[in-house]
């Protein structure tokens, strides 16, 4: 089988290509740290604003304690063409009601399972990127996406 030849990428294309991957990925992978053990799991991104990612969580889930102990996280988004975006950043808990209401307005799963931001299990996080990288399928090279 011949090695795939990825389409070339120019620096000007990077933000648009990266945003397209974010929009098409239904379940990005969130990596956290539990002590000295990395932990990765799929999540549902409630919404993405540029490269800032908002996601909901249940307080009883283990990632809540992991993020509280070490808020440094990485998100990996992968599209159907195997292009990927890695967002490195810090997860911060969002407590303002307007942003929590916005999460419920945007996310039908939240409305279905938690009903309202008043649910005591509801936690909302925002990951502000410190680094964004894009890789075209099989390129084996990450490109830094300007923030």
N, C-alpha and C positions, 0 to 999 in steps of 0.2 A: 504494500500500500504506500503510495507516495505521500511525503510529508506535505501537509497543507501550507499554502503560501498566503499569509494574511495580507489584507489590503493595507497599504501604507497609511500612516496617520501623520497629519501635520499638527503642529502646536495649536493652530487656530481652531482645529476641529475638536480638540480634547474636551472642552466644557460641554459642547453639544452631544458628543458621543457618550460621555459619562452620564449626563442627565437622561439620555435615552435608555441606558441600561437600568438606571434607578427606576424609571417609570415602568419598565416592562417586567421587573422582577417582583413577583408576588410575595415571596418569602425569603427575605435576606437572612443571612446567617449572622448572629450576634456572638462575638467572642468576649468573654469576661475572664476573670481570674478568681479561683477559689483557693486561697492560700498560695501554694506554689504550683497549682494545677490549672492549666487553661481549660476553659469550658466553652463549647460552641453549640448553638442551637438555632433552629429557624424561628423567626418571629414574624409578625405582621407589622410592617411599617404603616402607622396610621396616616402619616403624610410626610412629604418631603418638600422643603422650601430651599431651593438652590441645592446645597449639599448638606443642609441641616436636616436631620432625621428625627421625627417624633414617633415614639412607639409606646403603647400601653402595656401594662403588666399587672398581674395580680400580686398583692403584697405577700401572699403565702409562698410564691414561687421562690426557688433558691437564688435566682439571679438578683432578686431584690437585696438580699444580704451581701451578695458578691459585689454589686455596684456600690452599696453603702460602704463597704470596706475598701474598695479600690474602684473609683469611677472611670478609670481608663479602659476604653473598650475599642473594639474594631468591628465594623460591619462589612460584610462581603455581599455584593449584589452580582448575580450571574444571569445573563439573558439566554434566550433559546439558541443563540449563535455561539454561546460560550465566551462572549466578551464579558469582562468582569470589572467591577469597580470596588476598591477597598477604601473605606472611610475610617481613618483613625481619629479618635477624639475622646472627649470626656462626656460621660452621661450625667446630666443634671436633672434632678426631680423637679417637676413643674407643679406648683401648688396654686397658681393664680387661676381663678374660676373661669375667666374669659377664655384662656387657652384650653382648659379642660373641656369647656362647653364646645369649643371648636373641634376638639378630638371626637366628641360624640356626634357632632353634626356631620363630620367627614366619614366616620367609620361605622358601617351598619353592623359589624360584628360586636362592637362595643355596645351599641344600642340593644342588640338582641340578647347578649349574655349578661351585661352588667346593668342595663336599664338607664343609669344616670351617673354623673360624676359623684353623687352622694353615696354610691356603693362603697362600703368601707374597704373592699378588696382592691379598688381601683387605684392604680399608680400610673402617672404619665411621666415619661422621660423625654428629654431633648438631647441629642448628640450634636454638639457643635464641632465641626471638623477642624483638626489641626493639620491633617494631611489627607489628600485625595489622590488615588492612583488609578489609572486605567490600563487594562491590558486587552489587546485584541486577541481573539482565539488563536492559540498555538504560537503566538509571537514570542513568548518566553521573555518578554521585556515589559516592565511597567513604565508608564509615562506619568510624570507628575502633572496633575491638573491644577491650574492656577485657582487660588481661592479668591 
